[in-house]
Amino acid sequence: MDDFSFKIEENVAVISTGKGGWNLELNKVAWGERDAKYDLRSWSPDHQKMGKGLTFTTEELKSLKEKLNALSL
């Protein structure tokens, strides 16, 4: 079985709170024994359960930030 351990190394931001108290969060997470990456996903209040998410390297997150800053919202 694959190593599915994780450690939230840094809570960067809570984006929103949904039903049941789950939060959409941007965190820096180390999956298994790998280096931490930026991770955007829903988490249960105790951080024991999670939804599907997206994981970004620092370079990918910088690129996304540039693209978002260019949007007219």
DODREN-682507 format. One record per residue: y negated, x negated, z negated of N, C-alpha, C, CB in turn; residue number from 0. Coordinates in nm, 2 decimals. Glycine has a CB too. Example, Ala and Ser with C-alpha at 12.3 -4.5 7.8 and 13.67 -1.06 7.14 Angstrom:
+--------+--------+--------+--------+--------+--------+--------+--------+--------+--------+--------+--------+-----+
:    npy :    npx :    npz :   capy :   capx :   capz :    cpy :    cpx :    cpz :   cbpy :   cbpx :   cbpz : pos :
+--------+--------+--------+--------+--------+--------+--------+--------+--------+--------+--------+--------+-----+
:   0.57 :  -1.32 :  -0.78 :   0.45 :  -1.23 :  -0.78 :   0.33 :  -1.32 :  -0.78 :   0.45 :  -1.13 :  -0.90 :   0 :
:   0.22 :  -1.28 :  -0.71 :   0.11 :  -1.37 :  -0.71 :   0.00 :  -1.29 :  -0.79 :   0.06 :  -1.41 :  -0.57 :   1 :
+--------+--------+--------+--------+--------+--------+--------+--------+--------+--------+--------+--------+-----+
# end
This chain:
+--------+--------+--------+--------+--------+--------+--------+--------+--------+--------+--------+--------+-----+
:    npy :    npx :    npz :   capy :   capx :   capz :    cpy :    cpx :    cpz :   cbpy :   cbpx :   cbpz : pos :
+--------+--------+--------+--------+--------+--------+--------+--------+--------+--------+--------+--------+-----+
:   0.12 :  -0.08 :   0.00 :   0.00 :   0.00 :   0.00 :  -0.12 :  -0.09 :   0.00 :   0.00 :   0.10 :  -0.12 :   0 :
:  -0.23 :  -0.05 :   0.07 :  -0.35 :  -0.12 :   0.08 :  -0.43 :  -0.12 :  -0.05 :  -0.44 :  -0.07 :   0.19 :   1 :
:  -0.50 :  -0.23 :  -0.08 :  -0.59 :  -0.23 :  -0.19 :  -0.71 :  -0.14 :  -0.17 :  -0.63 :  -0.38 :  -0.22 :   2 :
:  -0.72 :  -0.04 :  -0.25 :  -0.83 :   0.06 :  -0.24 :  -0.92 :   0.05 :  -0.35 :  -0.77 :   0.20 :  -0.22 :   3 :
:  -0.93 :  -0.07 :  -0.41 :  -1.02 :  -0.08 :  -0.52 :  -1.17 :  -0.10 :  -0.47 :  -0.99 :  -0.21 :  -0.61 :   4 :
:  -1.26 :  -0.06 :  -0.55 :  -1.40 :  -0.08 :  -0.52 :  -1.49 :  -0.10 :  -0.64 :  -1.45 :   0.05 :  -0.44 :   5 :
:  -1.60 :  -0.16 :  -0.62 :  -1.69 :  -0.18 :  -0.73 :  -1.83 :  -0.16 :  -0.68 :  -1.68 :  -0.32 :  -0.79 :   6 :
:  -1.91 :  -0.06 :  -0.74 :  -2.04 :  -0.04 :  -0.70 :  -2.13 :  -0.15 :  -0.77 :  -2.09 :   0.11 :  -0.74 :   7 :
:  -2.18 :  -0.24 :  -0.69 :  -2.25 :  -0.35 :  -0.75 :  -2.40 :  -0.32 :  -0.77 :  -2.24 :  -0.47 :  -0.66 :   8 :
:  -2.45 :  -0.23 :  -0.69 :  -2.59 :  -0.19 :  -0.70 :  -2.61 :  -0.05 :  -0.65 :  -2.69 :  -0.29 :  -0.62 :   9 :
:  -2.68 :   0.03 :  -0.74 :  -2.72 :   0.17 :  -0.70 :  -2.86 :   0.15 :  -0.64 :  -2.72 :   0.27 :  -0.82 :  10 :
:  -2.87 :   0.17 :  -0.51 :  -3.00 :   0.15 :  -0.44 :  -3.08 :   0.28 :  -0.44 :  -2.97 :   0.11 :  -0.29 :  11 :
:  -3.02 :   0.39 :  -0.41 :  -3.10 :   0.52 :  -0.41 :  -3.01 :   0.64 :  -0.40 :  -3.19 :   0.52 :  -0.29 :  12 :
:  -3.05 :   0.75 :  -0.47 :  -2.99 :   0.88 :  -0.45 :  -3.07 :   0.95 :  -0.35 :  -2.98 :   0.96 :  -0.59 :  13 :
:  -3.01 :   0.99 :  -0.24 :  -3.08 :   1.05 :  -0.13 :  -3.09 :   1.20 :  -0.16 :  -3.00 :   1.03 :   0.00 :  14 :
:  -2.98 :   1.27 :  -0.20 :  -2.99 :   1.41 :  -0.24 :  -2.87 :   1.44 :  -0.33 :  -2.98 :   1.50 :  -0.11 :  15 :
:  -2.89 :   1.56 :  -0.39 :  -2.78 :   1.61 :  -0.48 :  -2.73 :   1.74 :  -0.42 :  -2.83 :   1.63 :  -0.63 :  16 :
:  -2.60 :   1.75 :  -0.41 :  -2.54 :   1.87 :  -0.35 :  -2.47 :   1.96 :  -0.46 :  -2.44 :   1.83 :  -0.25 :  17 :
:  -2.39 :   2.05 :  -0.41 :  -2.31 :   2.14 :  -0.49 :  -2.22 :   2.06 :  -0.58 :  -2.23 :   2.24 :  -0.41 :  18 :
:  -2.20 :   2.11 :  -0.70 :  -2.11 :   2.05 :  -0.80 :  -2.16 :   1.92 :  -0.85 :  -1.98 :   2.02 :  -0.73 :  19 :
:  -2.29 :   1.88 :  -0.82 :  -2.35 :   1.76 :  -0.88 :  -2.32 :   1.63 :  -0.80 :  -2.30 :   1.74 :  -1.02 :  20 :
:  -2.25 :   1.65 :  -0.68 :  -2.22 :   1.53 :  -0.60 :  -2.35 :   1.48 :  -0.54 :  -2.12 :   1.56 :  -0.49 :  21 :
:  -2.37 :   1.35 :  -0.54 :  -2.49 :   1.28 :  -0.48 :  -2.46 :   1.21 :  -0.35 :  -2.55 :   1.19 :  -0.59 :  22 :
:  -2.55 :   1.22 :  -0.26 :  -2.55 :   1.14 :  -0.14 :  -2.62 :   1.01 :  -0.18 :  -2.61 :   1.21 :  -0.01 :  23 :
:  -2.56 :   0.90 :  -0.18 :  -2.61 :   0.78 :  -0.24 :  -2.61 :   0.66 :  -0.14 :  -2.54 :   0.74 :  -0.37 :  24 :
:  -2.70 :   0.57 :  -0.15 :  -2.70 :   0.44 :  -0.08 :  -2.67 :   0.34 :  -0.19 :  -2.83 :   0.41 :   0.00 :  25 :
:  -2.56 :   0.27 :  -0.18 :  -2.52 :   0.18 :  -0.28 :  -2.47 :   0.05 :  -0.21 :  -2.40 :   0.23 :  -0.37 :  26 :
:  -2.46 :  -0.06 :  -0.29 :  -2.40 :  -0.18 :  -0.24 :  -2.26 :  -0.18 :  -0.31 :  -2.49 :  -0.31 :  -0.28 :  27 :
:  -2.16 :  -0.18 :  -0.22 :  -2.02 :  -0.16 :  -0.27 :  -1.93 :  -0.27 :  -0.22 :  -1.97 :  -0.02 :  -0.23 :  28 :
:  -1.85 :  -0.33 :  -0.31 :  -1.75 :  -0.42 :  -0.27 :  -1.62 :  -0.35 :  -0.26 :  -1.74 :  -0.55 :  -0.37 :  29 :
:  -1.56 :  -0.34 :  -0.14 :  -1.43 :  -0.28 :  -0.12 :  -1.32 :  -0.38 :  -0.13 :  -1.43 :  -0.20 :   0.02 :  30 :
:  -1.22 :  -0.36 :  -0.22 :  -1.12 :  -0.46 :  -0.23 :  -1.18 :  -0.59 :  -0.28 :  -1.04 :  -0.48 :  -0.10 :  31 :
:  -1.14 :  -0.70 :  -0.23 :  -1.19 :  -0.83 :  -0.27 :  -1.30 :  -0.88 :  -0.17 :  -1.08 :  -0.93 :  -0.28 :  32 :
:  -1.34 :  -0.79 :  -0.08 :  -1.44 :  -0.83 :   0.02 :  -1.58 :  -0.83 :  -0.04 :  -1.44 :  -0.74 :   0.14 :  33 :
:  -1.68 :  -0.90 :   0.03 :  -1.81 :  -0.90 :  -0.01 :  -1.87 :  -0.76 :  -0.01 :  -1.90 :  -1.00 :   0.07 :  34 :
:  -1.97 :  -0.74 :  -0.09 :  -2.04 :  -0.61 :  -0.10 :  -2.12 :  -0.58 :   0.03 :  -2.13 :  -0.59 :  -0.22 :  35 :
:  -2.12 :  -0.45 :   0.08 :  -2.20 :  -0.41 :   0.19 :  -2.27 :  -0.28 :   0.15 :  -2.11 :  -0.38 :   0.31 :  36 :
:  -2.37 :  -0.25 :   0.22 :  -2.45 :  -0.13 :   0.20 :  -2.36 :  -0.01 :   0.24 :  -2.58 :  -0.12 :   0.27 :  37 :
:  -2.36 :   0.10 :   0.16 :  -2.27 :   0.21 :   0.18 :  -2.34 :   0.34 :   0.15 :  -2.14 :   0.20 :   0.09 :  38 :
:  -2.33 :   0.43 :   0.25 :  -2.40 :   0.56 :   0.24 :  -2.29 :   0.67 :   0.24 :  -2.50 :   0.59 :   0.36 :  39 :
:  -2.27 :   0.74 :   0.13 :  -2.17 :   0.84 :   0.12 :  -2.20 :   0.93 :  -0.01 :  -2.03 :   0.78 :   0.11 :  40 :
:  -2.12 :   1.04 :  -0.01 :  -2.13 :   1.13 :  -0.13 :  -2.03 :   1.08 :  -0.24 :  -2.09 :   1.28 :  -0.09 :  41 :
:  -2.08 :   1.09 :  -0.36 :  -2.01 :   1.05 :  -0.48 :  -2.00 :   1.16 :  -0.58 :  -2.06 :   0.92 :  -0.54 :  42 :
:  -1.89 :   1.18 :  -0.65 :  -1.88 :   1.27 :  -0.76 :  -1.97 :   1.21 :  -0.87 :  -1.74 :   1.29 :  -0.81 :  43 :
:  -2.01 :   1.30 :  -0.97 :  -2.10 :   1.25 :  -1.08 :  -2.04 :   1.13 :  -1.15 :  -2.12 :   1.36 :  -1.18 :  44 :
:  -1.91 :   1.12 :  -1.17 :  -1.85 :   1.00 :  -1.24 :  -1.81 :   0.89 :  -1.15 :  -1.73 :   1.05 :  -1.32 :  45 :
:  -1.84 :   0.90 :  -1.02 :  -1.81 :   0.79 :  -0.92 :  -1.67 :   0.76 :  -0.91 :  -1.89 :   0.67 :  -0.96 :  46 :
:  -1.58 :   0.86 :  -0.95 :  -1.44 :   0.84 :  -0.93 :  -1.38 :   0.90 :  -0.80 :  -1.36 :   0.90 :  -1.05 :  47 :
:  -1.46 :   0.99 :  -0.74 :  -1.42 :   1.05 :  -0.61 :  -1.54 :   1.03 :  -0.52 :  -1.39 :   1.20 :  -0.63 :  48 :
:  -1.50 :   1.02 :  -0.39 :  -1.60 :   1.00 :  -0.29 :  -1.57 :   1.08 :  -0.16 :  -1.61 :   0.85 :  -0.26 :  49 :
:  -1.67 :   1.10 :  -0.08 :  -1.66 :   1.16 :   0.05 :  -1.65 :   1.05 :   0.15 :  -1.77 :   1.26 :   0.08 :  50 :
:  -1.64 :   1.09 :   0.28 :  -1.65 :   1.00 :   0.39 :  -1.79 :   0.94 :   0.40 :  -1.61 :   1.07 :   0.52 :  51 :
:  -1.80 :   0.82 :   0.44 :  -1.93 :   0.76 :   0.45 :  -1.94 :   0.65 :   0.56 :  -1.96 :   0.69 :   0.32 :  52 :
:  -2.05 :   0.58 :   0.55 :  -2.08 :   0.48 :   0.65 :  -2.11 :   0.35 :   0.57 :  -2.20 :   0.51 :   0.74 :  53 :
:  -2.06 :   0.24 :   0.62 :  -2.08 :   0.11 :   0.56 :  -2.16 :   0.02 :   0.66 :  -1.95 :   0.04 :   0.52 :  54 :
:  -2.26 :  -0.05 :   0.61 :  -2.35 :  -0.14 :   0.69 :  -2.36 :  -0.28 :   0.63 :  -2.49 :  -0.07 :   0.70 :  55 :
:  -2.36 :  -0.38 :   0.72 :  -2.40 :  -0.51 :   0.68 :  -2.55 :  -0.51 :   0.66 :  -2.36 :  -0.62 :   0.79 :  56 :
:  -2.60 :  -0.61 :   0.60 :  -2.75 :  -0.62 :   0.58 :  -2.82 :  -0.62 :   0.72 :  -2.78 :  -0.76 :   0.51 :  57 :
:  -2.77 :  -0.69 :   0.82 :  -2.83 :  -0.69 :   0.95 :  -2.83 :  -0.55 :   1.01 :  -2.76 :  -0.79 :   1.04 :  58 :
:  -2.72 :  -0.48 :   1.00 :  -2.71 :  -0.34 :   1.05 :  -2.81 :  -0.25 :   0.98 :  -2.57 :  -0.29 :   1.04 :  59 :
:  -2.82 :  -0.26 :   0.85 :  -2.91 :  -0.18 :   0.78 :  -3.06 :  -0.21 :   0.82 :  -2.89 :  -0.19 :   0.63 :  60 :
:  -3.09 :  -0.33 :   0.84 :  -3.22 :  -0.37 :   0.88 :  -3.25 :  -0.31 :   1.02 :  -3.24 :  -0.52 :   0.89 :  61 :
:  -3.16 :  -0.31 :   1.11 :  -3.17 :  -0.25 :   1.24 :  -3.19 :  -0.10 :   1.23 :  -3.05 :  -0.28 :   1.33 :  62 :
:  -3.11 :  -0.04 :   1.15 :  -3.13 :   0.11 :   1.13 :  -3.27 :   0.14 :   1.07 :  -3.02 :   0.16 :   1.03 :  63 :
:  -3.31 :   0.06 :   0.98 :  -3.44 :   0.08 :   0.92 :  -3.55 :   0.07 :   1.02 :  -3.47 :  -0.02 :   0.80 :  64 :
:  -3.55 :  -0.02 :   1.11 :  -3.64 :  -0.04 :   1.22 :  -3.64 :   0.09 :   1.31 :  -3.62 :  -0.16 :   1.30 :  65 :
:  -3.52 :   0.14 :   1.34 :  -3.51 :   0.25 :   1.43 :  -3.57 :   0.38 :   1.36 :  -3.36 :   0.28 :   1.47 :  66 :
:  -3.54 :   0.39 :   1.23 :  -3.59 :   0.51 :   1.15 :  -3.74 :   0.50 :   1.14 :  -3.52 :   0.51 :   1.01 :  67 :
:  -3.79 :   0.38 :   1.11 :  -3.94 :   0.37 :   1.10 :  -4.01 :   0.41 :   1.23 :  -3.98 :   0.23 :   1.06 :  68 :
:  -3.95 :   0.39 :   1.34 :  -4.01 :   0.42 :   1.47 :  -4.00 :   0.57 :   1.51 :  -3.94 :   0.35 :   1.58 :  69 :
:  -3.93 :   0.65 :   1.43 :  -3.92 :   0.80 :   1.45 :  -4.05 :   0.87 :   1.41 :  -3.80 :   0.86 :   1.38 :  70 :
:  -4.08 :   0.97 :   1.48 :  -4.19 :   1.06 :   1.44 :  -4.13 :   1.18 :   1.37 :  -4.28 :   1.10 :   1.57 :  71 :
:  -4.14 :   1.18 :   1.24 :  -4.08 :   1.28 :   1.16 :  -4.19 :   1.37 :   1.10 :  -3.99 :   1.23 :   1.05 :  72 :
+--------+--------+--------+--------+--------+--------+--------+--------+--------+--------+--------+--------+-----+
# end
